[in-house]
Amino acid sequence: MARASRDSTQSAVPRKLADHRIARPEMPGVALRALSLGDLRQVMRWLERPHVAERWGPPHTALASIAAGMDAPGVSPFIVIGAGRPVGFLQIHAACDDPFWRGHDLPRETFGLDLFIGETDALRRGHGGACLALAATHLLDIPGIVRVQGDPAPDNEPALRAFERAGFRSLGLITTPDGTAVHMAVERRTR
């Protein structure tokens, strides 16, 4: 299997998705819509909620990072639409472009997912697993992308369950800049 290239300019796979909306008829309860400046106020309200702040850190710091991702070449931020309304945030990033992940033995085209469900009445409704499955399916349909991954904390049971429901499997524990995490991945099936 080809391994991560140190020079992302050699890749034919786009580093930032051009998609403004990701939806599939076979996944009717969930969609992803590209994050816009008008969404940042809502994202801040979500970041201020205790269940999100516990994982994403100080709201103003997290919001600055999310807003910066809107213009970053390897990052594609989205609003999660669940049951017809905005319920959370999902970020897709080119893992092979990330300095941390460059030090790991990844397949050449690996993309990562980070998410939170911000609406408290949308928790434990399956939106996390559904949006992870939607994003992974979409990414793995792009020629050249071979792995989609995430790295939830080992004590984040809702996130671990969401990744598992979306078809990700554990590759073991890793130490990330944010601490210990479970390396979860789903890969393109080869025929």
N, C-alpha and C positions, 0 to 999 in steps of 0.2 A: 504494500500500500504506500502511496506517495505520502511523504511527511511534510510538515509545515515549511513553507518557503520563508526565508529570512527577508526576501524582497517581494513585498506584496504587489509591486508594479508588474510582475510577471503573470499575475492571475488574470484570467478572463472572466472570473466571477465578479459581479459588482460588489463593492465594499459597502455601499449604502443602497438600500432598496429604493426603487423609484415608485413603489406602490404607495398610493394614498389611502387605499382601502384593501383589506384582505378579508375575504368571506368565501364560503363554500356552501353549495346547496346541501351537501350531506352533513353539514354542521350548522343547522339553522339557528341555534340559540346564542351564537357568539360571532363577533366580527372584530376586526381591528381597524381603527381609523388613525391616520397620521396625526401626531400631536401638532397643534398649532399654538401660536402665542396666546390666542384667546382661551386656551385650555389651562394655562398655567395657574390661574386663580383657583380653579377646581383642584388641580394637582396639589397645590399648597394646602388646601383644606384637608385633603386625604393624608398628606405627609404629617399634618398636625395631629392626626388621630393616634392614640396610644399604640394600637396594634401595628401601625405602619412605622411610626417613629422608633419603636423598639428595634426594628430590623434595618431601617434606612438611615437612622441617625438624626441629628438636628435638622428640622424641616428646612431652614433657610439654606443650609449647606447642601442638602439633598436636592432642593429645587434648583440651585445654581448649577449643579452637576447635570440634572435633567435638561435644563434649558440649554446648556452648552452642547449637549448631545444633538440638539436640533441642527447644529451647523457642523458637527464633527463628521469627517469623511467616512468613518467606519461604523457609525451608530445610526440606527433607525428607531426613533421613539414612536409609540402608538398609545392611543386610548383604547382600553378594552370596552367593547360594547357587549353587555350581557342582557338578555331579555329586552332588547330594544333601547337600553339607556347606558350612559357611561357609568362603569363600575370600578375601573381601575386603570393601571398603567402597565405596559409591557415594552421592554427595550430589547431590540435585536442588535447585536454587535459582532463584528468580524473578530473572532477570538484570536486568530493568527496574527492580527495587527496589534494586539494588546501586549505590552512589554512583559506582563506576568505570564501569560499563556505561551509566549514565544519560548520560554524556558522549559516547556513540556513537550512530550512526544505526541503531538496532535496530527491527525490526518490534515493534509494540506489545506483543505477548505472546511474549516470548522467555524460555526457561528454559535454565539452564546445568547441566552435569554435571561433576563431579570424581570421580575414582575411583582406587583402587589395588587390586591383587591382593596380598594379604599372605602367603598360603601359598606358600612357595618351590616346593613340588612341583606347584602349580597354575599356575605361570608357563608361558607359551608353550603353553597348552592351549586358547586361544580364549575363555576366560572374559571377558576385558576387552571384546572386540568383541561378544560375545553379550549381556553386561549393558548395554552402551551401546545396542545395537539394541533390546533389550527396553524400556529406559527411554524411548528416543526414540519408539518405536511407541506406547507407552502415553500419553506426553504429547501426541503429535500426534493421538491419538484424542479428546482433550478439546477440545470446541468452544471456539474462540477462540485456542488456542495455535497459533502459526504457525511458530515456529522453536525448535530445540533446538541448543545449541552447547557447545563445549568449547574449552579453550585450553592444549593441551599445549606443553611446551618444544620448540623445534626439534630438540634433540639427544635427545629421548625417543622413539627409534624404535619401541619396543613400543607406546607410547600412540598414536603417529601411525598405526601399522598397525591398531590396534584401532578407532580412529575411522573410518578408511577402510573397514575390513571391515563396519562398522556402517552404512555409507552416507553418512557425513559427507564434505563436500568442503572443501578449503582456501579460505578467503576472503583469505588473505595473512597476513603477519606483523603483529603488533601489539605494543605495549609495555604490559605490565600492571604492577601493583604488585609482582609477583613477578619481573619481567624480560620479556625477549622471549618471545613465544609465537606459535604458529600458530593463527589463529582458524579453527576447524572448525565447520561447521554443516550441518544437514539441515533442510529446510523442508517444510511441508504442501504436498502436491501439489494444485493447483487444477484443476478440470475445465472 
